[in-house]
Amino acid sequence: MERTWTTELGPLCGRRVLLKGWLHRLRRLSSVSFLLLRDGRGVAQVVVHDPALARWVAGLAHESVLEVEGTAVAEPQAPGGVEVRDPRVRVVAAAAAAPPVELLRPLPRAQLPTLLDHAAVTLRHPRRRACFRLAAAAVRGFRDVLRSRGFIEIQTPKIVAAAPEGGANVFAVDYFGRRAHLAQSPQLYKQAMVGVFERVFEVGPAFRAEPHDTPRHLNEYVSLDAEMGFVRDHGTVMDLLRDVLAGMAEAAGEERDSLELLGVAAPEVPGRVPSLHFTEARSMVATALSEDLDRELDLAPAHESWLGDWALREHGSELLFVTGYPMARRPFYTHPDPRATEWSNSFDLLFRGRELVTGGQRLHRYEDYVAALAARGLDPEPFHGYLEAFRYGMPPHGGFGMGLARWVAGLVGAANIREVVLFPRDVARLTP
Amino acid sequence: MERTWTTELGPLCGRRVLLKGWLHRLRRLSSVSFLLLRDGRGVAQVVVHDPALARWVAGLAHESVLEVEGTAVAEPQAPGGVEVRDPRVRVVAAAAAAPPVELLRPLPRAQLPTLLDHAAVTLRHPRRRACFRLAAAAVRGFRDVLRSRGFIEIQTPKIVAAAPEGGANVFAVDYFGRRAHLAQSPQLYKQAMVGVFERVFEVGPAFRAEPHDTPRHLNEYVSLDAEMGFVRDHGTVMDLLRDVLAGMAEAAGEERDSLELLGVAAPEVPGRVPSLHFTEARSMVATALSEDLDRELDLAPAHESWLGDWALREHGSELLFVTGYPMARRPFYTHPDPRATEWSNSFDLLFRGRELVTGGQRLHRYEDYVAALAARGLDPEPFHGYLEAFRYGMPPHGGFGMGLARWVAGLVGAANIREVVLFPRDVARLTP
């Protein structure tokens, strides 16, 4: 008999079906027991009237792998409106013991460190795994929009010699006796590829050796990167990003079961995302919070949070662009605002009051790179191979990078980004 | 005026168009000059009758970025059947000098090391970049088939503590003073995720610190990985792989311009890929090549090459499965053949006589892992977190891993895998 997924029982009422999955829960009542069988997609209710069978199933550890053959019957009370009756149950693989965290409760009853220590098992919890369906949907939406605009997917190396985001926070790798390190971003590679395809994107890991331990940062993360040529300025990139986010929100909306389970809705992306210049944003925050920020060159998390509330209140938008950050705080490849060169043609995008995306226009002239590296006291030698791309003809271009987990965390309202990463890496956590 | 791509001139004949791109070539004849403008998608021919304009363009270095406004006119001799006449030309960004390798020739006239040293520029060559359109198509085909079968895309960490493929060839990373290393594959993670989603796939980098320098190996490569639960044995995985490859070949077929430029065809994937057991394959090779292979536990490249020829000759197939490799040469997670436990439920897939994919059924019982690690003298401690997945109920499962570049190399007939990787990493090459 062909295997039926628990989510596909609806059209099969009245027929014998074969389910495969995990013993998620057994509820024993006086005259009947309910076996909840979880497979890779959902959970089905199996009704056990036979007391001997119920006793036998009760002797199995939760998470044992079972095959259940039974009759699909419409039952409005059951999950999905169908239950399975008159079951025959076979053990495929018995669990050795009860799992380290009970997976049968609607909310896992364990602290985050315990959930993460036992991730290989606790990710099976329906609420935990729903986050990763949303992550997969986000990546799908990201790619689909970019592909529809003629962007080409690339993969660039993660063992590198140069550190475009600054040399302080890189992980060192012993590369056959030479010092190499792990890529902080695909920045210079994606820019070089603008000379090849004009429009490129990459989904890949990025590594930052920052020793801080916050709910917003990890030392390895999945970065969604895009870069395009022939931009007017950073505004062209912001227009693209708006459409990309709309596609990601739409893809999230298609994951109805996961959204419902988590009790969240896909975000709405306005046709025009509100935007503030850094100086405006800073001064609004300074007034509202009675702080003296005149010499501040960045926004603190509390400031971003206030701005997020402001955008929602004033514009009904969960998204807000802040543009023109001071050149002094942006990486060397950042393009200045030609009208006021202490500010930049760059932006951050806040999602529900937290930084989600950083992007902007990049320098495109070789001599500007030479000058920018010199002005920051950076040795041009490690950048030699990339700077060739600018020496031999490069149009005005720009792009953005987005942490996948930040999007998912915003979407599901996770207080800690570790909740939405399968196997997170931080200063204290290298396993599992 | 809206920008028109060089590949989209066809429907615009008779109209003024605005092209943007790179000065690919200028051919000056006595009465007319032809400016070839390359953009991210193709090349257009621009006819220059004005001698002053031709002289001016001749003074620009190749690869300068230009905007060309002109009239699209049907011309059967021109690339794409359309040329652009009566042009006005504007320089967007001048190249500082002629590029280090001429990009205007149909075949780049440089040795591979030179092409790779200057990859940030030489990837612009139409033949070079065509390989990477085919790579993007391959990844698209891989994902599309798996998604249509309910596989979920995941991203697993690349900084890890355990070495499932053996500890000898790992890159060490200093992780905040602890010894970590770079993942050789997502093997144990994707297996653990079978317990969560049953079906998962990943596209990501993999790292092997092997110091050998061959045309087939790199130290960092893009791995296409899939894993699924509830398999019968490795045959279920082989059936899936056949369909995945058919989807990848179909996606390649959609890149008509790239295939044509490279003079290659998308491979044909037979409905049923021929298959030999390792012992059969070994004995056929031994007879054909008059070698004594009775004690050989693996196939050498020359043997795989002979088998590839055999499959083409006898079955008209460019693909060949070799199954049942000796357990002694497979990693500890390999499932033995239950009928003859010195052999394994594993396979390699040869594409045009070279190994493309490795896969098989995995162990799924916790106690089998404990025994397998002990039998190989491996310390179980680093594997603790992953083995939990097997302790708490795991069905029979299997999967495969494929090097993206090997597929593309086979497709375009590249003698050296470095030809089809944007910025390859080998024992001698860490930049660009």
Interface residues (C-beta under 8 A of the other chain):
Chain A: R3 W5 K20 W22 L23 D39 G40 R41 A61 E63 S64 V65 V92 A93 A94 A95 A96 A97 P99 P100 D117 H118 A119 A120 V121 L123 R124 R129 F132 R133 A135 A136 V139 R140 R147 G150 I152 E153 I154 Q155 T156 P157 K158 I159 V160 A161 A162 F171 A172 V173 D174 Y175 F176 R178 A180 L182 Y189 A192 M193 G195 V196 F197 E198 R199 V203 G204 P205 F207 A209 P211 N219 E220 V222 G229 F230 H364 R365 Y366 P382 H384 G385 Y386 E388 A389 R391 Y392 G393 M394 P395 P396 L404 L422 F423 P424 R425 V427 L430 T431 P432
Chain B: R3 W5 K20 W22 L23 D39 G40 R41 A61 E63 S64 V65 V92 A93 A94 A95 A96 A97 P99 P100 D117 H118 A119 A120 V121 L123 R124 R129 F132 R133 A135 A136 V139 R140 R147 G150 I152 E153 I154 Q155 T156 P157 K158 I159 V160 A161 A162 F171 A172 V173 D174 Y175 F176 R178 A180 L182 Y189 A192 M193 G195 V196 F197 E198 R199 V203 G204 P205 F207 A209 P211 N219 E220 V222 G229 F230 H364 R365 Y366 P382 H384 G385 Y386 E388 A389 R391 Y392 G393 M394 P395 P396 L404 L422 F423 P424 R425 V427 L430 T431 P432
